[in-house]
Amino acid sequence: MVKKPQASAEKDQTPTSEEAASRASLMAATRKVMKSATGTDVEELQDRLVNQALAAAWVHKGQDQSNALLATIAALQAIAPTGSLEGMLAAQMVATHEAAMECLRRAMISEQTFEGRDANLKHATKLLLVYARQMEALAKHRGRGQQKITVEHVNVHAGGQAIVGNVEGSARSPSKAAPTPLVLSDKSENGIPLPDELTTLKRAKQPAQKSGK
């Protein structure tokens, strides 16, 4: 359980201003850590999410939970939730990870039966798939599921064309690309050459040749 700083047990002892400031600073630092681990400013939700994730951690009976608490908070901070929804998903991810690792631990016990090892490995596989889906859901929630390309400037030269809007479909491979159609051009490359004006005038002035009988 997450423990909050407690007041002095002696009722007749009044804390000094320095002690009060130290406790206030400690409380503020604690809440800052809890905010980074859960993504929320609500203290009740902070405590609940951390305790839920901590409850899924496997701890030996009678063992101090301080290390488990610190590890749980560190795991939640690694996910870096930015809101209450992400905080709840982060707690689920930590719990799923703990459950999967516990199944794997039990499967590797030397005295484990074949049936027990098989069952634990199957459960671990399912939990790891759930964890992967949780990561995908987090990425999608954060807008990382799709790539977005923004074009700010488009230069269209004379005779060119541009498309404005959403374009779907994959580009053709070079081997399957459509052949370039032939066009009328004054150049001999990639087109049908056209006679220039001088050649046309010379041909027009030449007398027509008479066919021999």
C-alpha positions in Angstrom: 0.0 0.0 0.0 1.1 3.6 -0.7 1.9 5.2 2.6 1.4 8.9 3.2 3.6 10.9 5.5 2.1 10.7 9.0 2.0 13.4 11.6 3.9 12.9 14.9 2.4 10.5 17.3 2.8 12.9 20.2 -0.3 15.1 20.4 1.2 17.7 22.7 4.2 18.3 20.4 3.5 21.1 17.9 5.6 20.9 14.7 7.9 23.8 14.0 7.7 25.9 10.9 10.7 24.0 9.5 9.1 20.7 10.1 5.9 21.8 8.5 7.7 23.1 5.5 9.7 19.8 5.2 6.5 17.7 5.4 4.8 19.9 2.8 7.8 19.6 0.5 7.8 15.8 1.0 4.1 15.6 0.2 4.5 17.8 -2.9 7.4 15.6 -4.1 5.4 12.4 -3.5 2.4 13.7 -5.5 4.7 14.8 -8.3 6.1 11.2 -8.5 2.5 9.8 -8.3 1.4 12.2 -11.1 4.3 11.0 -13.4 3.3 7.4 -12.6 -0.4 7.6 -13.1 -1.0 10.7 -15.3 -3.7 12.1 -13.0 -3.8 14.8 -10.4 -6.6 13.1 -8.4 -4.9 11.7 -5.3 -7.4 8.9 -4.7 -7.0 7.7 -8.3 -3.2 7.9 -8.0 -3.2 5.7 -4.9 -5.7 3.2 -6.4 -3.8 2.7 -9.6 -0.5 2.2 -7.9 -2.0 -0.2 -5.4 -3.7 -2.2 -8.1 -0.5 -2.5 -10.1 1.4 -3.4 -6.9 -1.1 -6.0 -5.9 -0.3 -7.9 -9.2 3.4 -8.1 -8.3 4.6 -11.4 -6.9 6.2 -10.9 -3.4 7.3 -13.5 -1.0 5.2 -13.8 2.2 6.5 -11.7 4.9 8.8 -9.8 2.5 8.9 -6.0 2.7 7.0 -4.5 -0.2 9.1 -1.4 -0.4 11.2 -2.7 -3.3 8.1 -3.9 -5.1 6.5 -0.5 -4.6 9.5 1.3 -6.0 9.7 -1.1 -9.0 6.0 -0.7 -9.7 6.2 3.1 -9.7 9.3 2.9 -11.9 7.4 0.7 -14.4 4.5 3.1 -14.5 6.8 6.0 -15.0 8.5 4.2 -17.9 5.1 4.1 -19.7 4.8 7.8 -18.9 0.9 8.2 -18.9 -0.3 11.6 -19.8 -3.9 11.3 -18.5 -6.2 9.2 -16.4 -7.0 6.9 -19.3 -3.4 6.2 -20.0 -2.8 5.8 -16.3 -5.4 3.0 -16.1 -4.0 1.4 -19.2 -0.5 1.7 -17.8 -1.6 -0.1 -14.6 -3.2 -2.9 -16.7 0.1 -3.2 -18.7 2.2 -3.6 -15.5 -0.3 -6.1 -14.1 -0.3 -8.1 -17.3 3.5 -8.1 -17.4 3.6 -9.3 -13.8 1.1 -12.1 -14.4 2.9 -13.3 -17.6 6.3 -13.4 -15.8 4.7 -15.3 -12.9 3.4 -17.9 -15.3 6.8 -18.2 -16.9 8.4 -18.5 -13.4 6.0 -21.3 -12.4 6.6 -23.1 -15.7 10.3 -23.2 -15.0 10.1 -24.7 -11.5 12.2 -27.9 -11.5 9.6 -29.9 -9.7 6.8 -28.7 -12.0 4.8 -31.4 -13.8 4.6 -31.6 -17.6 0.9 -30.6 -17.4 1.7 -27.7 -15.1 4.5 -26.5 -17.2 2.3 -26.7 -20.4 -0.6 -24.9 -18.7 1.6 -22.1 -17.4 3.3 -21.6 -20.8 0.0 -21.4 -22.5 -1.3 -18.8 -20.0 2.0 -16.8 -20.4 1.6 -16.8 -24.2 -1.9 -15.4 -24.0 -0.9 -12.8 -21.5 2.0 -11.7 -23.7 -0.4 -11.3 -26.6 -2.6 -9.2 -24.4 0.4 -7.1 -23.5 1.2 -6.5 -27.2 -2.4 -5.4 -27.8 -2.2 -3.0 -24.9 0.9 -1.5 -26.4 -0.8 -1.1 -29.7 -3.8 0.5 -28.0 -1.6 3.0 -26.2 0.3 3.9 -29.4 -3.1 4.3 -31.3 -4.4 6.5 -28.4 -1.3 8.7 -28.7 -1.7 8.9 -32.5 1.3 6.8 -33.4 -0.7 4.1 -35.2 -0.6 5.9 -38.5 2.0 8.1 -40.2 0.9 11.5 -41.3 2.8 13.6 -43.9 2.1 17.3 -44.2 3.0 19.1 -47.4 3.3 22.8 -46.8 4.4 24.1 -50.3 3.7 22.7 -53.8 5.2 24.2 -56.9 3.5 23.4 -60.2 5.3 24.5 -63.3 3.7 25.4 -66.6 2.1 22.3 -68.2 2.2 20.4 -64.9 -0.6 19.0 -62.8 -1.1 18.6 -59.0 -3.6 16.7 -56.9 -4.9 18.3 -53.7 -6.6 15.9 -51.3 -6.3 12.3 -50.0 -4.6 9.9 -52.4 -5.0 6.2 -51.7 -3.3 3.2 -53.3 0.2 2.0 -53.8 2.6 3.1 -56.4 3.3 0.9 -59.3 6.5 -0.9 -59.5 8.8 0.0 -62.4 8.3 -3.4 -64.1 4.5 -2.9 -64.1 4.4 0.8 -64.9 2.3 1.8 -67.9 4.2 2.7 -71.1 4.7 6.4 -71.8 2.4 7.4 -74.7 4.0 9.0 -77.8 3.2 12.7 -78.2 3.9 15.3 -80.9 7.0 17.2 -80.1 9.7 19.3 -81.8 12.4 17.1 -80.3 13.4 13.7 -81.5 13.5 12.2 -78.0 10.4 10.5 -76.6 8.1 11.9 -79.4 7.4 12.1 -83.1 9.6 14.9 -84.5 7.9 17.8 -86.3 9.5 19.7 -89.2 10.6 23.2 -88.4 9.2 26.3 -90.2 12.2 26.7 -92.5 11.9 23.2 -93.8 8.2 23.6 -94.4 8.7 26.8 -96.4 11.4 25.2 -98.6 9.2 22.3 -99.4 6.3 24.6 -100.3 8.4 26.6 -102.8 9.7 23.6 -104.6 7.8 22.8 -107.8 5.9 19.6 -107.9 7.8 16.9 -109.8 5.9 15.5 -112.8 5.7 11.8 -113.1 7.3 10.3 -116.2 5.2 8.7 -118.8 
